[in-house]
């Protein structure tokens, strides 16, 4: 299955469309939310309201964090919040967004965020099955425009030392909105790939991300945004 269509109002539909014909929406995938927050309390309320629905449907919140420091990148791609949510399949995502309860709760999200960007990623094999959820550790984000060659370099554990990868994946599907007949508008997605790192302290993370070794990773991308995150979940 390479497309999922969901009805979210009497005249409005959303569509998930695979970028890659080999990527099936029947399998697990990860929604990558990258946005600015206008009203934190309102977004947190939205999260509380939809969290139980997500869990009952088999989905999981995998990561939430906010940018505290920018190491590389321009304002066009900079946002202040990263949220990663796992869905078992496209049909599960469809069942959630078609519920009236979710649609009403989503009004809180719509009014609490700015510069919202979104894509669906498949995780790379270097992502651990049970990543740490330690909010006391220090985290870094590298999102980029490019292809799988960037993640290919990170297959070598020596290149990743002394940090741990929490998530690594490539965007494989995009979200569109439109009427019953046509997907007319794509929800913006400013990245092709995403890597989230963890380290015991910020100095270690900074040294790794700014090292000559890691420059070889950055050089495989068309453009990159790299920053330090404070983890909230």
VENVEN-V115920 format. One line per field, one symbol per residue. phi: phi as a letter, one per 40 degrees, with the letter a starting at -180 (. if undefined). Layout:
phi->???
This chain:
phi->.babbbcbacbbbbbcbccbccccccbdabcbbbacbcbdcccccdccccdccccccgcacbaaabcbaccahbccbcbbbbbbbcbcacccdccccccddccccccccdcbbafcbaabbbcccccccbccbccccbbbbbbacibcccccccccdccccbbbccaaabcbabbbbicccaccbccdbcbbbabbbbacaccccdcccbccccccccccccabbbabbccba
